Amino acid sequence: MLFKGGVIFKWYIQKKHKQFGIKLYKLCDFKGYTYNMNMYLGKDGKCATPSMTATHATVTELAARIEHRHKLYVDSFFSSTALYDDLYTKTNCCGTVRPNKKDMLKNFGHKVKLKRGED
């Protein structure tokens, strides 16, 4: 979120068009209404544990208020097998994953060359 005021938790994000701003993590519905929001204030050692990464903790904290009938879509930055296993009993969750991510199967990103007409 673009912000030009004077706060200590303003971040420089190199790849964004508006490079200085406040990092917000939001849980929104398909219409854009916000269910829950979390402001990033720096690395938080309390959220992350050896069994849970900081991104995993962020998603579970934001998704604590949603019900079983909702579907949760996450970005590849937040995706992990541990997160999907944790949210499996609570809600439906899907998202993009990177094949080189920790705890992914070795042959997950293996591309298979198909001949014309094969499925």
Residue frames relative to the residue before (quaternion, step in Angstrom):
aa qw qx qy qz dx dy dz
M 1.0000 0.0000 0.0000 0.0000 0.00 0.00 0.00
L 0.4468 -0.6979 0.4933 0.2647 3.57 -0.81 1.03
F 0.1017 0.7801 -0.6083 0.1055 3.55 -0.91 0.96
K 0.1487 -0.8215 0.5474 0.0585 3.58 -0.76 1.02
G 0.4773 0.6829 -0.4318 0.3455 3.60 1.24 0.09
G 0.5507 -0.6230 0.4523 0.3226 3.53 -1.31 0.03
V 0.2428 0.7384 -0.5936 0.2084 3.57 -0.20 1.28
I 0.5297 -0.6584 0.4327 0.3142 3.58 -1.13 0.52
F 0.7099 0.4395 -0.2721 0.4784 3.60 1.19 -0.31
K 0.3401 0.7017 -0.5371 0.3217 3.60 1.05 0.79
W 0.2052 -0.8170 0.5350 0.0645 3.58 -0.82 1.03
Y 0.3385 -0.6864 0.6043 0.2213 3.53 -1.27 0.57
I 0.0340 -0.7849 0.6180 -0.0299 3.56 -0.66 1.17
Q 0.3753 -0.8036 0.4198 0.1928 3.54 -0.14 1.36
K 0.7595 0.4262 -0.2225 0.4382 3.61 0.83 -0.92
K 0.5704 0.5844 -0.3856 0.4295 3.61 1.25 0.00
H 0.5835 -0.5814 0.4354 0.3633 3.57 -1.19 0.58
K 0.7241 0.2484 -0.1568 0.6240 3.57 0.98 -0.89
Q 0.2269 -0.8723 0.4203 0.1052 3.56 0.08 1.32
F 0.7373 0.3305 -0.2277 0.5434 3.62 1.12 -0.39
G 0.3265 0.7465 -0.5327 0.2288 3.55 -0.84 0.89
I 0.5664 -0.5597 0.4797 0.3685 3.51 -1.37 -0.29
K 0.3458 -0.7308 0.5501 0.2091 3.58 -0.92 0.91
L 0.0214 -0.7843 0.6196 -0.0246 3.54 -0.83 1.07
Y 0.1810 -0.7250 0.6522 0.1276 3.52 -1.12 0.76
K 0.0235 -0.8271 0.5599 -0.0431 3.57 -0.61 1.15
L 0.2279 -0.7097 0.6482 0.1555 3.51 -1.21 0.67
C 0.0198 0.8253 -0.5577 0.0867 3.57 -0.40 1.29
D 0.4368 -0.6477 0.5415 0.3107 3.54 -1.27 0.38
F 0.7348 -0.4519 0.2786 0.4222 3.57 -1.30 0.09
K 0.6533 0.4950 -0.3148 0.4786 3.59 1.21 -0.32
G 0.5890 -0.6005 0.3552 0.4077 3.59 1.25 -0.20
Y 0.4791 0.6575 -0.4517 0.3661 3.60 1.24 0.06
T 0.3857 -0.7459 0.5046 0.2008 3.57 -0.92 0.93
Y 0.2786 -0.7480 0.5852 0.1429 3.56 -0.93 1.04
N 0.7932 -0.0527 0.1145 0.5958 3.52 0.88 -1.02
M 0.0757 -0.8028 0.5913 0.0101 3.57 -1.09 0.66
N 0.0747 -0.7804 0.6206 0.0123 3.54 -1.12 0.77
M 0.2599 -0.7659 0.5692 0.1481 3.58 -0.85 0.94
Y 0.3768 -0.7233 0.5361 0.2177 3.56 -0.92 0.96
L 0.0768 -0.8264 0.5577 -0.0077 3.57 -0.60 1.16
G 0.7294 -0.3285 0.2162 0.5597 3.57 1.25 0.24
K 0.7070 -0.4467 0.3237 0.4426 3.53 -1.28 0.14
D 0.1408 -0.8025 0.5787 0.0343 3.54 -0.72 1.15
G 0.2739 -0.8002 0.5170 0.1318 3.57 -0.39 1.22
K 0.5846 0.5987 -0.3744 0.3997 3.61 1.18 -0.41
C 0.6718 0.5079 -0.3048 0.4447 3.59 1.03 -0.76
A 0.7312 0.4184 -0.2338 0.4854 3.57 0.89 -0.92
T 0.0706 -0.7588 0.6471 0.0201 3.53 -1.07 0.88
P 0.6817 -0.4693 0.3274 0.4560 3.63 -1.17 0.11
S 0.7233 0.4132 -0.2514 0.4928 3.61 1.09 -0.59
M 0.7716 0.2697 -0.1491 0.5565 3.60 1.23 -0.31
T 0.3468 -0.7426 0.5357 0.2030 3.58 -0.74 1.04
A 0.6688 -0.5007 0.3615 0.4139 3.57 -1.27 0.23
T 0.6533 0.5002 -0.3235 0.4673 3.61 1.00 -0.73
H 0.6115 0.5376 -0.3336 0.4751 3.58 1.08 -0.73
A 0.6684 0.4959 -0.2934 0.4703 3.58 0.93 -0.89
T 0.6273 0.5394 -0.3341 0.4515 3.60 1.03 -0.74
V 0.6842 0.4787 -0.2873 0.4692 3.59 0.88 -0.93
T 0.6775 0.4794 -0.3118 0.4625 3.61 0.86 -0.83
E 0.6272 0.5234 -0.3394 0.4663 3.60 1.07 -0.64
L 0.6807 0.4766 -0.2888 0.4755 3.59 0.95 -0.85
A 0.7345 0.4379 -0.2304 0.4644 3.58 0.98 -0.85
A 0.4094 0.7386 -0.4628 0.2696 3.62 1.21 0.05
R 0.7196 0.4630 -0.2500 0.4531 3.60 1.08 -0.65
I 0.6044 0.5768 -0.3821 0.3949 3.63 1.14 -0.24
E 0.4522 -0.7040 0.4954 0.2333 3.54 -1.24 0.57
H 0.7329 -0.4498 0.2996 0.4133 3.55 -1.36 0.14
R 0.6815 0.5304 -0.3087 0.3986 3.59 0.95 -0.73
H 0.5908 0.5854 -0.3687 0.4152 3.60 1.22 -0.16
K 0.2776 -0.7094 0.6193 0.1904 3.54 -1.32 0.44
L 0.2073 -0.7876 0.5744 0.0825 3.54 -0.87 0.99
Y 0.1037 -0.7794 0.6171 0.0302 3.57 -0.82 1.06
V 0.0662 -0.8143 0.5767 -0.0056 3.57 -0.77 1.06
D 0.5405 -0.6154 0.4875 0.3026 3.51 -1.30 0.55
S 0.6508 -0.5256 0.3699 0.4042 3.59 -1.24 0.31
F 0.5541 0.6031 -0.3915 0.4196 3.59 1.19 -0.42
F 0.7525 0.3816 -0.1954 0.4999 3.59 1.03 -0.80
S 0.5590 0.6529 -0.3807 0.3411 3.62 1.16 -0.47
S 0.2070 0.7344 -0.6338 0.1266 3.52 -1.10 0.82
T 0.5998 -0.5708 0.4139 0.3783 3.55 -1.18 0.49
A 0.6293 0.5377 -0.3367 0.4489 3.60 1.04 -0.71
L 0.6362 0.5213 -0.3261 0.4660 3.58 1.04 -0.75
Y 0.6709 0.4911 -0.3003 0.4675 3.58 0.90 -0.89
D 0.6370 0.5137 -0.3261 0.4733 3.59 1.03 -0.73
D 0.6600 0.5128 -0.3019 0.4586 3.57 0.99 -0.83
L 0.7471 0.4054 -0.2195 0.4788 3.60 0.92 -0.87
Y 0.4271 0.7431 -0.4403 0.2674 3.61 1.26 -0.20
T 0.7318 0.4160 -0.2439 0.4815 3.61 0.89 -0.85
K 0.6831 0.5100 -0.2831 0.4394 3.61 1.15 -0.53
T 0.8009 -0.1129 0.1435 0.5703 3.59 0.82 -0.99
N 0.5490 -0.5638 0.4833 0.3835 3.55 -1.30 0.19
C 0.0052 -0.8100 0.5842 -0.0509 3.56 -0.86 0.96
C 0.1166 0.7760 -0.6166 0.0639 3.57 -1.01 0.78
G 0.1328 0.7862 -0.5954 0.0989 3.53 -1.24 0.38
T 0.6018 -0.5440 0.4326 0.3933 3.52 -1.30 0.08
V 0.1334 -0.7822 0.6044 0.0710 3.55 -1.11 0.68
R 0.3669 -0.6947 0.5713 0.2373 3.53 -1.22 0.48
P 0.4910 -0.6925 0.4342 0.3013 3.61 -0.83 0.89
N 0.6957 0.4637 -0.2862 0.4681 3.63 1.11 -0.50
K 0.4038 0.7208 -0.4706 0.3098 3.61 1.26 0.20
K 0.6099 -0.5649 0.4144 0.3704 3.56 -1.17 0.62
D 0.8364 0.1950 -0.1886 0.4764 3.59 -1.12 0.80
M 0.4658 0.6399 -0.4805 0.3778 3.62 1.13 0.42
L 0.5988 -0.5582 0.4275 0.3835 3.57 -1.19 0.48
K 0.5872 -0.6166 0.3959 0.3437 3.58 -1.06 0.75
N 0.7733 0.3320 -0.1829 0.5082 3.60 0.92 -0.85
F 0.3167 0.7864 -0.4841 0.2166 3.61 1.21 0.34
G 0.7665 0.3649 -0.1927 0.4921 3.59 0.87 -0.89
H 0.4090 0.7272 -0.4642 0.2973 3.59 1.28 0.12
K 0.2606 -0.7721 0.5631 0.1378 3.58 -0.72 1.09
V 0.2330 -0.7621 0.5918 0.1212 3.54 -0.96 0.90
K 0.3113 -0.7480 0.5562 0.1852 3.56 -0.79 0.99
L 0.1454 -0.8007 0.5795 0.0440 3.56 -0.62 1.16
K 0.4273 -0.6636 0.5489 0.2750 3.50 -1.21 0.62
R 0.6803 -0.4971 0.3499 0.4096 3.54 -1.21 0.40
G 0.7994 0.2687 -0.2199 0.4902 3.57 -0.84 1.01
E 0.5947 0.5626 -0.3694 0.4398 3.63 1.22 -0.15
D 0.3229 -0.7322 0.5664 0.1971 3.55 -1.19 0.59
